[in-house]
Amino acid sequence: MFRSSVQRNVSAVEGGDATLPCEAPNNKTIRVVSWTRPDLGKNPPVLFYRNGCFNPDNHPSYQNRTDLKNVKDGDVSLTLKNVTFNDSGTFECFITQRGENNNSINSLSSVSLSVVPPGQ
């Protein structure tokens, strides 16, 4: 099964943190979370999480600058630290969950990030 949600827009001040919202559509076990930027390609991702573990091989631009909110509660919003103008763009959140009879439920959401200078 595949689900898609509407695109959201987020603004952040350069040098601050940004939270890009993404939530699992139900209370099923989350197997995989992959945050990507289509303009950077899917590999390596901005952040990749599988079966309770973070993959350390993220895109070089995002090393040590990313975190997830609260996976256990279904909130897989991406926290992006120390944002720069280069972070402006579209991010995609792809979630795979365990469904009935061990089938997979996949969902995709898109977030557009705009980074603005301090004081605006």
Contacts in CASP RR format, 6 or more apart in sequence:
PFRMAT RR
TARGET T0000
AUTHOR 0000-0000-0000
METHOD contacts of the structure
MODEL  1
MFRSSVQRNVSAVEGGDATLPCEAPNNKTIRVVSWTRPDLGKNPPVLFYR
NGCFNPDNHPSYQNRTDLKNVKDGDVSLTLKNVTFNDSGTFECFITQRGE
NNNSINSLSSVSLSVVPPGQ
1 99 0 8 1.000
1 103 0 8 1.000
1 104 0 8 1.000
1 105 0 8 1.000
1 106 0 8 1.000
2 106 0 8 1.000
2 107 0 8 1.000
2 108 0 8 1.000
3 25 0 8 1.000
3 105 0 8 1.000
3 106 0 8 1.000
3 107 0 8 1.000
3 108 0 8 1.000
4 107 0 8 1.000
4 108 0 8 1.000
4 109 0 8 1.000
5 25 0 8 1.000
5 107 0 8 1.000
5 108 0 8 1.000
5 109 0 8 1.000
5 110 0 8 1.000
6 109 0 8 1.000
7 90 0 8 1.000
7 109 0 8 1.000
7 110 0 8 1.000
7 111 0 8 1.000
7 112 0 8 1.000
8 20 0 8 1.000
8 21 0 8 1.000
8 109 0 8 1.000
8 110 0 8 1.000
8 111 0 8 1.000
8 112 0 8 1.000
9 111 0 8 1.000
9 112 0 8 1.000
9 114 0 8 1.000
10 18 0 8 1.000
10 19 0 8 1.000
10 20 0 8 1.000
10 21 0 8 1.000
10 111 0 8 1.000
10 112 0 8 1.000
10 113 0 8 1.000
10 114 0 8 1.000
11 113 0 8 1.000
11 114 0 8 1.000
11 115 0 8 1.000
11 116 0 8 1.000
12 18 0 8 1.000
12 80 0 8 1.000
12 83 0 8 1.000
12 87 0 8 1.000
12 113 0 8 1.000
12 114 0 8 1.000
12 115 0 8 1.000
12 116 0 8 1.000
13 83 0 8 1.000
13 115 0 8 1.000
13 116 0 8 1.000
13 117 0 8 1.000
13 118 0 8 1.000
13 119 0 8 1.000
13 120 0 8 1.000
14 83 0 8 1.000
14 84 0 8 1.000
14 85 0 8 1.000
14 115 0 8 1.000
14 116 0 8 1.000
14 117 0 8 1.000
14 118 0 8 1.000
15 82 0 8 1.000
15 83 0 8 1.000
15 84 0 8 1.000
15 118 0 8 1.000
16 81 0 8 1.000
16 82 0 8 1.000
16 83 0 8 1.000
17 79 0 8 1.000
17 80 0 8 1.000
17 81 0 8 1.000
17 82 0 8 1.000
17 83 0 8 1.000
18 79 0 8 1.000
18 80 0 8 1.000
18 83 0 8 1.000
18 87 0 8 1.000
18 113 0 8 1.000
18 115 0 8 1.000
19 69 0 8 1.000
19 77 0 8 1.000
19 78 0 8 1.000
19 79 0 8 1.000
19 80 0 8 1.000
20 35 0 8 1.000
20 77 0 8 1.000
20 78 0 8 1.000
20 79 0 8 1.000
20 80 0 8 1.000
20 91 0 8 1.000
20 93 0 8 1.000
20 111 0 8 1.000
20 113 0 8 1.000
21 77 0 8 1.000
21 109 0 8 1.000
21 111 0 8 1.000
22 33 0 8 1.000
22 35 0 8 1.000
22 75 0 8 1.000
22 76 0 8 1.000
22 77 0 8 1.000
22 78 0 8 1.000
22 93 0 8 1.000
22 95 0 8 1.000
22 109 0 8 1.000
22 111 0 8 1.000
23 74 0 8 1.000
23 75 0 8 1.000
23 76 0 8 1.000
23 77 0 8 1.000
24 30 0 8 1.000
24 74 0 8 1.000
24 75 0 8 1.000
24 76 0 8 1.000
24 95 0 8 1.000
24 97 0 8 1.000
24 107 0 8 1.000
25 95 0 8 1.000
25 97 0 8 1.000
25 105 0 8 1.000
25 107 0 8 1.000
26 97 0 8 1.000
26 105 0 8 1.000
27 74 0 8 1.000
28 97 0 8 1.000
28 98 0 8 1.000
28 99 0 8 1.000
28 105 0 8 1.000
29 97 0 8 1.000
29 98 0 8 1.000
29 99 0 8 1.000
30 71 0 8 1.000
30 74 0 8 1.000
30 76 0 8 1.000
30 95 0 8 1.000
30 96 0 8 1.000
30 97 0 8 1.000
31 50 0 8 1.000
31 51 0 8 1.000
31 96 0 8 1.000
31 97 0 8 1.000
31 98 0 8 1.000
31 104 0 8 1.000
32 48 0 8 1.000
32 49 0 8 1.000
32 50 0 8 1.000
32 51 0 8 1.000
32 94 0 8 1.000
32 95 0 8 1.000
32 96 0 8 1.000
33 47 0 8 1.000
33 48 0 8 1.000
33 49 0 8 1.000
33 50 0 8 1.000
33 68 0 8 1.000
33 71 0 8 1.000
33 76 0 8 1.000
33 93 0 8 1.000
33 94 0 8 1.000
33 95 0 8 1.000
34 42 0 8 1.000
34 45 0 8 1.000
34 47 0 8 1.000
34 48 0 8 1.000
34 49 0 8 1.000
34 93 0 8 1.000
34 94 0 8 1.000
35 45 0 8 1.000
35 46 0 8 1.000
35 47 0 8 1.000
35 48 0 8 1.000
35 66 0 8 1.000
35 78 0 8 1.000
35 91 0 8 1.000
35 92 0 8 1.000
35 93 0 8 1.000
35 94 0 8 1.000
36 42 0 8 1.000
36 45 0 8 1.000
36 46 0 8 1.000
36 91 0 8 1.000
36 92 0 8 1.000
36 94 0 8 1.000
37 46 0 8 1.000
37 59 0 8 1.000
37 89 0 8 1.000
37 90 0 8 1.000
37 91 0 8 1.000
37 92 0 8 1.000
38 90 0 8 1.000
38 92 0 8 1.000
39 89 0 8 1.000
39 90 0 8 1.000
40 46 0 8 1.000
40 59 0 8 1.000
40 61 0 8 1.000
44 57 0 8 1.000
44 58 0 8 1.000
44 59 0 8 1.000
44 60 0 8 1.000
45 55 0 8 1.000
45 58 0 8 1.000
45 59 0 8 1.000
46 58 0 8 1.000
46 59 0 8 1.000
46 62 0 8 1.000
46 66 0 8 1.000
46 78 0 8 1.000
46 91 0 8 1.000
47 54 0 8 1.000
47 58 0 8 1.000
47 62 0 8 1.000
47 66 0 8 1.000
47 68 0 8 1.000
47 78 0 8 1.000
48 54 0 8 1.000
48 55 0 8 1.000
48 57 0 8 1.000
48 58 0 8 1.000
49 55 0 8 1.000
49 68 0 8 1.000
49 71 0 8 1.000
49 76 0 8 1.000
52 71 0 8 1.000
58 66 0 8 1.000
61 86 0 8 1.000
61 87 0 8 1.000
62 80 0 8 1.000
65 80 0 8 1.000
65 81 0 8 1.000
65 82 0 8 1.000
66 78 0 8 1.000
66 79 0 8 1.000
66 80 0 8 1.000
66 81 0 8 1.000
67 78 0 8 1.000
67 79 0 8 1.000
67 81 0 8 1.000
68 75 0 8 1.000
68 76 0 8 1.000
68 77 0 8 1.000
68 78 0 8 1.000
68 79 0 8 1.000
69 75 0 8 1.000
69 76 0 8 1.000
69 77 0 8 1.000
69 79 0 8 1.000
76 93 0 8 1.000
76 95 0 8 1.000
78 91 0 8 1.000
78 93 0 8 1.000
78 111 0 8 1.000
80 87 0 8 1.000
80 113 0 8 1.000
83 113 0 8 1.000
83 115 0 8 1.000
84 115 0 8 1.000
85 115 0 8 1.000
87 113 0 8 1.000
87 115 0 8 1.000
88 113 0 8 1.000
88 114 0 8 1.000
88 115 0 8 1.000
89 112 0 8 1.000
89 113 0 8 1.000
89 114 0 8 1.000
90 110 0 8 1.000
90 111 0 8 1.000
90 112 0 8 1.000
90 113 0 8 1.000
91 110 0 8 1.000
91 111 0 8 1.000
91 112 0 8 1.000
91 113 0 8 1.000
92 108 0 8 1.000
92 109 0 8 1.000
92 110 0 8 1.000
92 111 0 8 1.000
93 108 0 8 1.000
93 109 0 8 1.000
93 110 0 8 1.000
93 111 0 8 1.000
94 106 0 8 1.000
94 107 0 8 1.000
94 108 0 8 1.000
95 106 0 8 1.000
95 107 0 8 1.000
95 108 0 8 1.000
96 104 0 8 1.000
96 105 0 8 1.000
96 106 0 8 1.000
97 104 0 8 1.000
97 105 0 8 1.000
97 106 0 8 1.000
97 107 0 8 1.000
98 104 0 8 1.000
98 105 0 8 1.000
99 105 0 8 1.000
END
